[in-house]
Amino acid sequence: MRSIEVLAAELPRVPVGDWFEGLVTWLTDNVAWLFDAIGAAVEGAVDGLTTVLVAPPALVLTGVFALLALFLSGWKLGLFTVLGFGLIESMELWEPAMDSLALVLVSALVSVLIAIPLGIAAARSDAVSGVVRPVLDLMQTMPAFVYLIPAIFFFSIGVVPGVVATVIFALPPGVRLTELGIRGVDAEMVEAGEAFGTPPGRILTRIQIPLAMPSIMAGVNQLIMLSLSMVVIAGMVGAGGLGNEVLEGIDRVNVSQGFEGGLAVVVLAIFLDRITGALGDRTAVARAMAQMT
């Protein structure tokens, strides 16, 4: 026991944090132009979408959301949409809610554009999968607050670091479920396509992706839910929206303000969850499986 304690005391400190800080400093000093371009694009996208969402009267946009819910999922979600978004407007949280919705939608779009190609590459190459999996493990287990530190260094305070941190936090399930869906496609279906001389690219787009679409849509659903879970954390770096309402409620010990902000987040989460779930159910494979059962 004594020897173990001596050995542990003699182990040198590994300055991993210092190395990471050095990397962040080097990137800030040498590729600031890239971060400026990314920041401008993200901020422009969020501001533009927010402008579109807050331009019409709240009741008009609620009606649009309700019609979308009615078309995709049925009258129950349509009714919930009217009641839920009507409640948000009655709590005078419409603009913060639309700010958060814009942040979530932009974050989810960026995550999808990264996750699906990366998941396809991992599914088609064991080498890529072997590299991607430990990185995803790190991204999923790292506390979300840690992502804010380099994001603030690169993009300062505002909506951009919130979006960047959200993208990093929400990305893993999209990649994993896309890879799982592609790998889960029946090998006989792929072999049949190859037997008819179908090029690999068309096998991917005509066989593997359509058959994997329920899994891919499940990944998109999880990705959006994780993006919403980052709303409050993003508010800590000046992203605004409902996260700011919740944080102000915490700072002021204002139970009413904090609860109302949290309730508005729940309404957005249920709405987006049911909409993406309905889109997944409307894929050709999902419809065929439903008819078989």
C-alpha positions in Angstrom: 0.0 0.0 0.0 2.8 2.3 0.9 4.6 1.7 -2.5 1.4 2.5 -4.4 1.1 5.8 -2.6 4.7 6.7 -3.4 4.2 5.7 -7.0 1.1 7.8 -7.3 2.9 10.8 -5.7 5.7 10.5 -8.2 3.5 10.6 -11.3 4.1 13.8 -13.2 1.2 16.1 -14.0 0.1 15.9 -17.7 -0.9 19.5 -18.7 -3.7 18.5 -21.0 -5.6 21.7 -20.2 -2.6 23.8 -21.0 -2.2 22.1 -24.4 -5.8 22.7 -25.2 -5.5 26.4 -24.2 -2.4 26.6 -26.4 -4.4 25.2 -29.3 -7.3 27.6 -28.7 -4.8 30.5 -28.6 -3.1 29.4 -31.8 -6.4 29.1 -33.6 -7.5 32.5 -32.4 -4.3 34.1 -33.5 -4.0 32.4 -36.9 -7.4 31.7 -38.3 -9.5 34.5 -36.8 -10.7 35.3 -40.3 -12.4 31.9 -40.5 -14.2 32.3 -37.2 -15.3 35.8 -38.3 -16.8 34.4 -41.4 -18.5 31.6 -39.5 -19.8 34.0 -36.9 -21.2 36.4 -39.5 -23.0 33.5 -41.4 -24.5 32.1 -38.2 -25.5 35.4 -36.8 -27.1 36.4 -40.1 -29.0 33.2 -40.4 -30.4 33.4 -36.8 -31.2 37.1 -37.1 -32.9 36.6 -40.5 -35.0 33.6 -39.3 -35.9 35.5 -36.1 -37.1 38.5 -38.2 -39.3 36.1 -40.3 -40.8 34.5 -37.2 -41.6 37.7 -35.3 -42.8 39.7 -38.4 -46.4 38.3 -38.5 -48.8 38.6 -35.6 -48.5 35.9 -33.1 -52.0 34.5 -33.8 -51.3 34.3 -37.5 -48.1 32.3 -37.0 -49.8 30.1 -34.4 -52.4 29.3 -37.1 -49.6 28.4 -39.5 -48.0 26.1 -37.0 -51.4 24.6 -36.2 -52.1 23.9 -39.8 -48.7 22.3 -40.2 -49.3 20.1 -37.2 -52.8 19.2 -38.4 -51.5 18.2 -41.8 -48.6 16.1 -40.5 -50.0 14.6 -37.3 -53.7 15.2 -36.9 -56.1 17.2 -34.9 -54.6 16.4 -31.5 -51.3 18.0 -32.2 -53.1 20.9 -34.0 -55.1 21.6 -30.9 -52.1 21.4 -28.7 -50.3 23.8 -31.0 -53.1 26.4 -30.7 -53.3 26.1 -27.0 -49.5 25.9 -26.4 -48.5 28.8 -28.6 -51.5 30.7 -27.4 -50.2 30.2 -23.8 -46.8 31.5 -24.8 -48.3 34.6 -26.3 -50.5 35.1 -23.2 -47.4 34.9 -20.9 -45.8 37.6 -23.1 -43.0 35.4 -24.1 -43.6 35.3 -27.8 -40.5 37.1 -29.0 -38.1 35.2 -26.6 -39.8 32.0 -27.8 -39.2 32.8 -31.5 -35.6 33.8 -30.7 -35.1 30.4 -29.1 -36.9 28.6 -32.0 -34.7 30.4 -34.5 -31.5 29.4 -32.6 -32.7 25.8 -32.4 -33.6 25.5 -36.0 -30.4 27.0 -37.2 -28.4 24.8 -34.9 -30.3 21.7 -35.9 -29.9 22.5 -39.6 -26.1 22.9 -39.2 -26.0 19.7 -37.2 -27.9 17.8 -39.8 -25.7 19.0 -42.6 -22.7 17.7 -40.7 -24.2 14.6 -39.0 -25.8 12.8 -42.0 -22.7 12.9 -44.3 -20.5 12.0 -41.4 -22.8 9.1 -40.4 -22.8 7.9 -44.0 -19.0 8.0 -44.2 -18.8 6.1 -40.9 -21.2 3.5 -42.2 -19.4 2.9 -45.4 -15.9 2.8 -43.9 -14.8 0.9 -40.7 -11.7 3.2 -40.6 -13.8 6.3 -40.5 -16.1 4.7 -37.9 -13.2 3.8 -35.7 -12.0 7.4 -35.7 -15.5 9.0 -35.3 -16.8 6.9 -32.5 -14.4 7.9 -29.7 -14.7 11.5 -30.8 -18.5 11.2 -30.4 -18.1 9.5 -27.0 -16.0 12.5 -25.9 -18.6 15.0 -27.3 -21.5 13.2 -25.5 -19.8 12.9 -22.1 -18.1 16.3 -21.9 -20.1 18.7 -19.8 -22.0 21.1 -22.1 -20.6 24.2 -20.2 -17.1 23.2 -21.3 -18.0 23.9 -25.0 -18.8 27.5 -24.1 -15.2 28.3 -23.1 -13.6 28.0 -26.5 -16.7 29.2 -28.2 -16.5 32.5 -26.3 -12.8 32.8 -27.2 -13.5 32.3 -30.9 -16.8 34.2 -31.2 -17.1 36.5 -28.2 -20.5 36.9 -26.4 -23.8 36.6 -28.3 -25.9 34.1 -30.2 -23.0 32.6 -32.2 -21.2 30.8 -29.4 -24.6 29.5 -28.2 -25.2 28.1 -31.7 -21.7 26.6 -31.9 -21.9 25.0 -28.5 -25.4 23.6 -29.3 -24.2 22.1 -32.6 -21.3 20.3 -30.9 -23.6 19.1 -28.1 -26.4 17.9 -30.4 -24.3 16.3 -33.1 -23.5 12.8 -31.8 -27.0 11.2 -32.0 -27.4 12.3 -35.5 -24.2 10.7 -36.6 -24.7 7.5 -34.6 -28.3 6.9 -35.8 -27.4 7.6 -39.4 -24.5 5.1 -39.2 -26.8 2.6 -37.5 -29.5 3.0 -40.1 -27.1 2.6 -43.1 -25.4 -0.4 -41.5 -28.8 -1.9 -40.7 -29.9 -2.1 -44.3 -30.4 -5.7 -45.4 -27.2 -6.8 -47.1 -29.3 -8.8 -49.7 -31.0 -5.6 -50.8 -27.5 -4.0 -51.5 -26.3 -7.2 -53.2 -29.3 -7.2 -55.4 -28.6 -3.7 -56.5 -25.0 -4.5 -57.2 -26.0 -7.6 -59.2 -28.0 -5.3 -61.5 -24.9 -3.2 -62.0 -26.1 -0.2 -60.0 -23.3 2.2 -59.2 -22.3 2.6 -55.5 -23.6 6.2 -55.4 -27.1 5.2 -56.6 -27.2 2.2 -54.2 -26.6 4.7 -51.4 -29.2 7.2 -52.6 -31.8 4.7 -54.0 -31.5 1.8 -51.5 -29.6 2.5 -48.3 -30.7 6.0 -47.4 -34.4 5.4 -48.1 -34.4 2.2 -46.1 -32.4 3.9 -43.3 -34.6 7.0 -43.2 -36.6 6.0 -40.1 -33.4 5.7 -38.1 -32.0 8.9 -39.7 -35.2 10.8 -38.7 -34.9 9.4 -35.2 -31.5 10.9 -35.1 -32.8 14.3 -36.3 -35.5 14.2 -33.6 -32.9 13.5 -30.9 -30.7 16.2 -32.3 -33.4 18.8 -32.1 -34.3 17.8 -28.6 -30.7 18.2 -27.5 -30.6 21.6 -29.2 -33.6 22.7 -27.1 -31.9 21.4 -24.0 -29.1 23.8 -24.6 -31.4 26.9 -24.7 -30.8 27.9 -21.1 -27.0 27.2 -21.3 -26.8 29.3 -24.5 -28.5 32.1 -22.6 -25.5 32.2 -20.3 -23.4 33.6 -23.2 -25.8 36.2 -24.3 -27.9 34.1 -26.8 -31.1 35.6 -25.4 -34.4 33.9 -25.9 -36.1 31.8 -23.3 -32.8 30.8 -21.8 -32.4 34.4 -20.7 -35.8 34.4 -19.1 -35.0 31.3 -17.1 -31.6 32.6 -16.1 -33.1 35.9 -14.9 -35.6 34.0 -12.9 -32.7 32.1 -11.2 -30.7 35.3 -10.6 -33.7 37.1 -9.1 -35.1 34.0 -7.4 -38.2 34.8 -9.4 -40.2 31.5 -9.4 -42.9 32.9 -11.7 -40.5 34.1 -14.4 -38.4 31.0 -14.3 -41.4 28.6 -14.5 -43.0 30.5 -17.3 -39.8 30.4 -19.3 -39.3 26.7 -18.7 -42.9 26.0 -19.6 -42.5 27.8 -22.9 -39.4 25.6 -23.6 -41.6 22.6 -23.0 -44.2 23.7 -25.5 -41.5 24.2 -28.1 -40.0 20.8 -27.3 -43.3 18.9 -27.6 -44.2 20.7 -30.8 -40.9 20.0 -32.5 -40.7 16.4 -31.2 -44.2 15.6 -32.6 -43.5 17.3 -35.9 -40.2 15.5 -36.5 -41.7 12.2 -35.4 -44.6 12.7 -37.8 -42.1 13.4 -40.6 -40.3 10.1 -39.8 -43.6 8.3 -39.9 -44.4 9.6 -43.3 -41.3 8.1 -45.0 -41.9 5.3 -47.5 -40.3 2.6 -45.3 -42.3 3.7 -42.2 -45.6 3.7 -44.2 -44.8 0.2 -45.6 -44.0 -1.2 -42.2 -47.2 0.3 -40.8 -49.2 -1.4 -43.5 -47.6 -4.7 -42.8 -48.6 -4.5 -39.2 
